[in-house]
Amino acid sequence: MKKILFCLMTFTMCFSFLSACKANNDYEYIEYEDGIKIISVSEKLKNTDHLTLPDEIKGKKVLALGENAFYNAKFLKVTLSSNIKEIEKSAFEHCGLLKNVELNEGLEYIGKHAFSNCYSLQSVEIPFSTITIDDYAFYRCYSLFDLRFPDYKTIGEVVNKVSEMPKLKYIGDYAFFKCNLGAGGF
């Protein structure tokens, strides 16, 4: 009897999770009360040159990009929508062709390994709203030579003045390790 009850409970929990996951033709996502988290993208979109993420899906704001959501995609450029607050762990990891990312003002969190191993990534501007750039966020982005923070001209200035930046509270270990940021690099 215990085994049957356990199996029924397990099935119910799995079914509940799966019903929370939804999909349209291009995105698989989880719908929350306050918005949407994209958890994967169609193969068609993974192979597009320029991905512009939507502001909304089915009338709800896209607020987060889930773990591994775009892993190993073939994008050359990505433009985030204005509502995204969080890029989770490894969201764009191993997007080896990605050259440019346009991060939105309003973005607060860049997760661990979010852009790790994006070997072709050349240019990123970190929005003023960013609170956390987690460990290894841009690790092994060998081509990253143009990293900009609002109101700061060099990486050294950012490191020396993190305490003065109104929102940025944490730059994680090895966040920019093995990037081509020159003498002022991490």
FENBEL-V5206 format. One record per pair of residues at least 4 apart in sequence whose C-alpha atoms are under 8 Angstrom apart, sorted by sequence separation. I is the first residue (numbers start at 1). GAP is how many residues later the second one is. D is the distance in whole Angstrom. If there is no record, write none. Layout:
I & GAP & D
I & GAP & D
This chain:
1 & 4 & 6
2 & 4 & 6
3 & 4 & 6
4 & 4 & 6
5 & 4 & 6
6 & 4 & 6
7 & 4 & 6
8 & 4 & 6
9 & 4 & 6
10 & 4 & 6
11 & 4 & 6
12 & 4 & 6
13 & 4 & 6
14 & 4 & 6
15 & 4 & 6
16 & 4 & 6
17 & 4 & 7
18 & 4 & 8
23 & 4 & 6
24 & 4 & 7
31 & 4 & 6
32 & 4 & 6
41 & 4 & 6
42 & 4 & 6
43 & 4 & 6
44 & 4 & 7
56 & 4 & 5
57 & 4 & 7
65 & 4 & 7
80 & 4 & 7
87 & 4 & 6
103 & 4 & 7
110 & 4 & 6
126 & 4 & 7
133 & 4 & 6
148 & 4 & 7
149 & 4 & 7
153 & 4 & 7
154 & 4 & 7
155 & 4 & 6
156 & 4 & 6
157 & 4 & 6
158 & 4 & 6
161 & 4 & 7
165 & 4 & 8
171 & 4 & 7
181 & 4 & 4
23 & 5 & 4
31 & 5 & 5
32 & 5 & 8
41 & 5 & 7
56 & 5 & 4
57 & 5 & 7
148 & 5 & 7
152 & 5 & 6
163 & 5 & 8
180 & 5 & 7
181 & 5 & 7
22 & 6 & 6
23 & 6 & 6
30 & 6 & 6
31 & 6 & 7
45 & 6 & 7
55 & 6 & 6
56 & 6 & 5
148 & 6 & 8
152 & 6 & 6
162 & 6 & 7
163 & 6 & 7
179 & 6 & 7
21 & 7 & 7
22 & 7 & 5
29 & 7 & 7
30 & 7 & 5
55 & 7 & 6
148 & 7 & 8
162 & 7 & 7
179 & 7 & 8
21 & 8 & 6
22 & 8 & 6
29 & 8 & 5
30 & 8 & 7
54 & 8 & 7
147 & 8 & 8
178 & 8 & 8
21 & 9 & 5
22 & 9 & 7
29 & 9 & 4
30 & 9 & 7
149 & 9 & 7
176 & 9 & 7
177 & 9 & 6
20 & 10 & 6
21 & 10 & 7
28 & 10 & 6
29 & 10 & 5
176 & 10 & 6
20 & 11 & 6
27 & 11 & 7
28 & 11 & 6
29 & 11 & 7
175 & 11 & 8
27 & 12 & 8
28 & 12 & 5
174 & 12 & 7
27 & 13 & 6
28 & 13 & 6
27 & 14 & 5
28 & 14 & 8
26 & 15 & 6
27 & 15 & 6
26 & 16 & 5
25 & 17 & 7
26 & 18 & 8
26 & 19 & 7
62 & 19 & 8
65 & 19 & 8
71 & 19 & 7
73 & 19 & 8
122 & 19 & 8
36 & 20 & 8
63 & 20 & 6
64 & 20 & 5
67 & 20 & 8
68 & 20 & 8
71 & 20 & 6
72 & 20 & 7
75 & 20 & 7
78 & 20 & 8
84 & 20 & 7
93 & 20 & 6
95 & 20 & 8
98 & 20 & 6
101 & 20 & 8
107 & 20 & 7
110 & 20 & 8
116 & 20 & 7
118 & 20 & 8
121 & 20 & 6
124 & 20 & 8
36 & 21 & 7
62 & 21 & 6
63 & 21 & 4
64 & 21 & 6
65 & 21 & 6
66 & 21 & 7
67 & 21 & 5
68 & 21 & 7
69 & 21 & 8
70 & 21 & 5
71 & 21 & 5
72 & 21 & 6
73 & 21 & 7
74 & 21 & 6
76 & 21 & 5
77 & 21 & 6
80 & 21 & 8
83 & 21 & 8
85 & 21 & 6
86 & 21 & 6
88 & 21 & 8
89 & 21 & 8
90 & 21 & 7
93 & 21 & 6
94 & 21 & 7
96 & 21 & 7
97 & 21 & 7
98 & 21 & 8
99 & 21 & 5
100 & 21 & 6
103 & 21 & 8
106 & 21 & 7
108 & 21 & 6
109 & 21 & 6
111 & 21 & 8
112 & 21 & 8
113 & 21 & 8
116 & 21 & 6
117 & 21 & 7
119 & 21 & 7
120 & 21 & 7
121 & 21 & 8
122 & 21 & 5
123 & 21 & 6
126 & 21 & 8
128 & 21 & 7
61 & 22 & 6
62 & 22 & 6
63 & 22 & 5
64 & 22 & 5
65 & 22 & 5
66 & 22 & 5
67 & 22 & 5
68 & 22 & 5
69 & 22 & 5
70 & 22 & 5
71 & 22 & 5
72 & 22 & 5
73 & 22 & 5
74 & 22 & 7
75 & 22 & 6
76 & 22 & 4
77 & 22 & 6
78 & 22 & 7
79 & 22 & 6
80 & 22 & 6
82 & 22 & 5
84 & 22 & 7
85 & 22 & 4
86 & 22 & 6
87 & 22 & 6
88 & 22 & 7
89 & 22 & 5
90 & 22 & 6
91 & 22 & 8
92 & 22 & 5
93 & 22 & 5
94 & 22 & 6
95 & 22 & 7
96 & 22 & 5
97 & 22 & 7
98 & 22 & 6
99 & 22 & 4
100 & 22 & 6
101 & 22 & 7
102 & 22 & 7
103 & 22 & 7
105 & 22 & 5
106 & 22 & 8
107 & 22 & 6
108 & 22 & 4
109 & 22 & 6
110 & 22 & 6
111 & 22 & 6
112 & 22 & 5
113 & 22 & 7
114 & 22 & 8
115 & 22 & 6
116 & 22 & 5
117 & 22 & 6
118 & 22 & 7
119 & 22 & 5
120 & 22 & 7
121 & 22 & 6
122 & 22 & 4
123 & 22 & 7
124 & 22 & 6
125 & 22 & 6
126 & 22 & 6
127 & 22 & 7
128 & 22 & 6
63 & 23 & 7
64 & 23 & 6
65 & 23 & 6
66 & 23 & 7
67 & 23 & 6
68 & 23 & 4
69 & 23 & 7
70 & 23 & 7
71 & 23 & 6
72 & 23 & 5
73 & 23 & 8
74 & 23 & 6
75 & 23 & 5
76 & 23 & 5
77 & 23 & 5
78 & 23 & 5
79 & 23 & 5
80 & 23 & 6
81 & 23 & 6
82 & 23 & 7
83 & 23 & 7
84 & 23 & 6
85 & 23 & 5
86 & 23 & 5
87 & 23 & 5
88 & 23 & 5
89 & 23 & 5
90 & 23 & 5
91 & 23 & 5
92 & 23 & 5
93 & 23 & 5
94 & 23 & 5
95 & 23 & 5
96 & 23 & 5
97 & 23 & 5
98 & 23 & 5
99 & 23 & 5
100 & 23 & 5
101 & 23 & 6
102 & 23 & 7
103 & 23 & 7
104 & 23 & 6
105 & 23 & 7
106 & 23 & 5
107 & 23 & 6
108 & 23 & 5
109 & 23 & 5
110 & 23 & 5
111 & 23 & 5
112 & 23 & 5
113 & 23 & 5
114 & 23 & 5
115 & 23 & 5
116 & 23 & 5
117 & 23 & 5
118 & 23 & 5
119 & 23 & 5
120 & 23 & 5
121 & 23 & 5
122 & 23 & 6
123 & 23 & 5
124 & 23 & 5
125 & 23 & 4
126 & 23 & 5
127 & 23 & 7
36 & 24 & 6
38 & 24 & 7
46 & 24 & 7
51 & 24 & 7
64 & 24 & 7
67 & 24 & 5
68 & 24 & 7
71 & 24 & 6
72 & 24 & 7
74 & 24 & 7
76 & 24 & 7
77 & 24 & 6
78 & 24 & 6
79 & 24 & 7
80 & 24 & 6
82 & 24 & 7
83 & 24 & 8
85 & 24 & 6
86 & 24 & 6
87 & 24 & 6
88 & 24 & 7
89 & 24 & 6
90 & 24 & 4
91 & 24 & 7
92 & 24 & 7
93 & 24 & 6
94 & 24 & 5
95 & 24 & 8
96 & 24 & 6
97 & 24 & 7
99 & 24 & 7
100 & 24 & 7
103 & 24 & 7
105 & 24 & 6
106 & 24 & 7
108 & 24 & 6
109 & 24 & 6
110 & 24 & 6
111 & 24 & 7
112 & 24 & 6
113 & 24 & 4
114 & 24 & 7
115 & 24 & 7
116 & 24 & 6
117 & 24 & 5
118 & 24 & 8
119 & 24 & 6
120 & 24 & 7
122 & 24 & 6
123 & 24 & 6
124 & 24 & 6
125 & 24 & 6
126 & 24 & 7
35 & 25 & 5
36 & 25 & 6
37 & 25 & 6
49 & 25 & 7
50 & 25 & 6
53 & 25 & 8
66 & 25 & 6
68 & 25 & 7
70 & 25 & 8
77 & 25 & 8
79 & 25 & 8
86 & 25 & 8
89 & 25 & 5
90 & 25 & 7
93 & 25 & 6
94 & 25 & 8
96 & 25 & 8
109 & 25 & 8
112 & 25 & 5
113 & 25 & 6
116 & 25 & 6
119 & 25 & 8
125 & 25 & 8
34 & 26 & 8
35 & 26 & 5
36 & 26 & 5
37 & 26 & 6
38 & 26 & 6
39 & 26 & 6
40 & 26 & 8
47 & 26 & 6
48 & 26 & 7
49 & 26 & 5
50 & 26 & 6
51 & 26 & 6
52 & 26 & 6
53 & 26 & 6
54 & 26 & 8
55 & 26 & 5
65 & 26 & 7
88 & 26 & 6
90 & 26 & 7
92 & 26 & 8
111 & 26 & 6
113 & 26 & 7
115 & 26 & 8
155 & 26 & 8
34 & 27 & 8
35 & 27 & 6
36 & 27 & 6
37 & 27 & 5
38 & 27 & 5
39 & 27 & 5
46 & 27 & 5
47 & 27 & 5
48 & 27 & 6
49 & 27 & 5
50 & 27 & 5
51 & 27 & 5
52 & 27 & 5
53 & 27 & 5
54 & 27 & 6
55 & 27 & 6
87 & 27 & 7
110 & 27 & 7
35 & 28 & 6
36 & 28 & 7
37 & 28 & 6
38 & 28 & 6
39 & 28 & 7
40 & 28 & 8
41 & 28 & 7
46 & 28 & 6
47 & 28 & 6
49 & 28 & 6
50 & 28 & 6
51 & 28 & 6
52 & 28 & 6
53 & 28 & 5
55 & 28 & 6
156 & 28 & 5
37 & 29 & 6
39 & 29 & 7
40 & 29 & 4
41 & 29 & 7
46 & 29 & 7
50 & 29 & 8
52 & 29 & 7
155 & 29 & 5
156 & 29 & 7
39 & 30 & 5
40 & 30 & 6
154 & 30 & 7
155 & 30 & 6
38 & 31 & 7
155 & 31 & 8
145 & 34 & 7
147 & 34 & 8
137 & 35 & 8
139 & 35 & 7
141 & 35 & 8
144 & 35 & 5
145 & 35 & 5
146 & 35 & 7
131 & 36 & 5
132 & 36 & 6
134 & 36 & 7
135 & 36 & 7
136 & 36 & 7
139 & 36 & 6
140 & 36 & 8
142 & 36 & 6
143 & 36 & 7
144 & 36 & 5
145 & 36 & 5
130 & 37 & 6
131 & 37 & 4
132 & 37 & 6
133 & 37 & 6
134 & 37 & 6
135 & 37 & 4
136 & 37 & 6
137 & 37 & 8
138 & 37 & 5
139 & 37 & 5
140 & 37 & 6
141 & 37 & 7
142 & 37 & 5
143 & 37 & 6
144 & 37 & 7
145 & 37 & 7
129 & 38 & 6
130 & 38 & 6
131 & 38 & 5
132 & 38 & 5
133 & 38 & 5
134 & 38 & 4
135 & 38 & 5
136 & 38 & 5
137 & 38 & 5
138 & 38 & 5
139 & 38 & 5
140 & 38 & 5
141 & 38 & 5
142 & 38 & 6
128 & 39 & 7
129 & 39 & 7
131 & 39 & 7
132 & 39 & 6
133 & 39 & 6
134 & 39 & 7
135 & 39 & 6
136 & 39 & 4
137 & 39 & 7
138 & 39 & 7
139 & 39 & 6
140 & 39 & 6
141 & 39 & 8
128 & 40 & 8
132 & 40 & 8
135 & 40 & 5
136 & 40 & 7
139 & 40 & 7
134 & 41 & 6
136 & 41 & 7
138 & 41 & 8
133 & 42 & 7
